[in-house]
Amino acid sequence: MLSYWEQASLLRYDIIIIGSGIVGLNTAINLKEQYPGKEIVIFERGILPTGASTRNAGFACFGSVSELVDDLRTEPREALYSLFKRRKNGIDLLRKRLGDTAIGFRQDGSHELLQEHETDVLDAIDDLNVLLKDLDQNIIFSEAHDHIAAAGLSPAHFRYCIAANTEGSIDTGRMMKALMQLALSKGVIIKTGVQVTRFEEQADGVRVDAEDPLRGSVINFNCEKLVICTNAFTGHFFPDMDILPGRGQVLITRPVEGLRLKGIYHFDKGYYYFRELDGRVLLGGGRNLDFEGERTMQMGANNTIVEHLIYQLKHDILPGNHFEIDLQWSGIMAFGSSSKTPLLYKHSDRISGAFRLGGMGVALGSQLAIDLSRLVSE
Ligand SMILES: Cc1cc2nc3c(=O)[nH]c(=O)nc-3n(C[C@H](O)[C@H](O)[C@H](O)COP(=O)(O)OP(=O)(O)OC[C@H]3O[C@@H](n4cnc5c(N)ncnc54)[C@H](O)[C@@H]3O)c2cc1C
């Protein structure tokens, strides 16, 4: 049974946001800046955010050439241009909001590595530079094959290399901490360990139910507006929505002596990515080895993929170097069955949300949160 005080003061908010990932936090900050007098609370089911935002690779990237070429097979050129622009804007917004030092931003550029059979990707460079030239005065993509030997990568495996000067990396942990601190400093309330189980629109607002394991009961909160930022976990509320969870595996080595990598790297249409981080190598990806196995909302290791990642470290990324794996983890992304465009969703005047950020939510999150805040304010 709730106390008189709890019922009188602790159950009603102006705006409830579900999910404290990049989108939930940015949306809360935007709405609090717009409506300083409103009580805005974020409900997060985990003690820490438990989706993708604290478990990613920290690439501030917009898309590699092979990935963009692949996307052109299914997406019209205008859609690709618009998605690239939104990713670029999103990174600019994140940097402006939090500052480069707070998020550990480094603009060391990126390299895409290609195998012998991928020469068609090189042929697409000029076309993509023309398509994207309005977004950047510099040439975005250029051939940089010498980098393979310079970085100590296997020239037998990687034959060609494309550099992109505008991409960079962030320190994901520091970025999320800075976002949380900014939200708290503006007066946003963040409640962790609150798993929302259902919601229901009512005449005077929205009832939001959350489990309370300590009391062994469900608590009914109320709000004027509900904002859903649950990305891969949105199917719990909207089972018919085109959102497929996709788990991503990541591992990081201990510091490697004589490491010559610089910035961020992608290969195989973006399915694999690695970077230098504090003298270590962070490597992730390989979902294409087991799409079905990784279509899950449960964190956990996929041994086939992890073993393959270690094989790649040994033979292709750090050939001849001694290395040890320090940590391995996973995170859950959200994909559409055929589109890479995120979903901005208005369920009703009181309920809206934004989800399905794919593998580039660090880049897309801030921009999407602005669009979502506008939708909530309408
Ligand atoms: C392994 C990996 C590597 C990645 N690498 C990159 C990268 O290098 N660059 C890049 O741009 N993007 C990357 N991404 C993608 C990026 O991290 C995501 O697109 C982005 O973080 C999504 O943010 P979000 O706020 O929408 O979702 P999330 O961060 O998943 O947040 C959703 C939150 O909602 C909470 N939640 C869910 N259901 C409930 C409920 N019922 N009640 C309460 N809370 C709930 C979850 O616990 C979670 O904290 C990567 C993702 C992964 C998994």
The ligand as a Gaussian input file, in Angstrom:
#p B3LYP/6-31G(d) Opt

LIG

0 1
 C       27.932000      -3.047000     -29.765000
 C       27.435000      -1.741000     -30.282000
 C       28.301000      -0.877000     -30.933000
 C       27.820000       0.343000     -31.423000
 N       28.716000       1.240000     -31.940000
 C       28.284000       2.457000     -32.328000
 C       29.214000       3.423000     -32.767000
 O       30.413000       3.199000     -32.741000
 N       28.726000       4.612000     -33.225000
 C       27.392000       4.873000     -33.245000
 O       26.995000       5.955000     -33.710000
 N       26.483000       3.988000     -32.761000
 C       26.914000       2.804000     -32.295000
 N       26.014000       1.907000     -31.809000
 C       24.587000       2.243000     -31.831000
 C       24.191000       3.226000     -30.729000
 O       24.836000       2.884000     -29.516000
 C       22.672000       3.193000     -30.565000
 O       22.063000       3.428000     -31.819000
 C       22.172000       4.250000     -29.586000
 O       22.891000       4.151000     -28.373000
 C       20.690000       4.075000     -29.329000
 O       20.314000       4.965000     -28.304000
 P       18.847000       4.919000     -27.697000
 O       18.790000       5.937000     -26.640000
 O       17.846000       4.977000     -28.794000
 O       18.698000       3.436000     -27.123000
 P       19.355000       2.688000     -25.874000
 O       20.691000       3.203000     -25.560000
 O       19.234000       1.237000     -26.125000
 O       18.407000       3.126000     -24.675000
 C       17.155000       2.550000     -24.432000
 C       17.003000       2.485000     -22.924000
 O       15.649000       2.135000     -22.620000
 C       15.680000       1.332000     -21.450000
 N       14.416000       0.595000     -21.411000
 C       13.975000      -0.304000     -22.328000
 N       12.771000      -0.768000     -21.982000
 C       12.443000      -0.156000     -20.812000
 C       11.295000      -0.237000     -19.958000
 N       10.263000      -1.024000     -20.233000
 N       11.276000       0.535000     -18.820000
 C       12.315000       1.354000     -18.529000
 N       13.429000       1.455000     -19.307000
 C       13.481000       0.707000     -20.445000
 C       16.903000       0.448000     -21.671000
 O       17.347000      -0.125000     -20.457000
 C       17.891000       1.427000     -22.288000
 O       18.737000       2.033000     -21.334000
 C       26.447000       0.679000     -31.301000
 C       25.590000      -0.180000     -30.628000
 C       26.061000      -1.376000     -30.105000
 C       25.122000      -2.282000     -29.372000

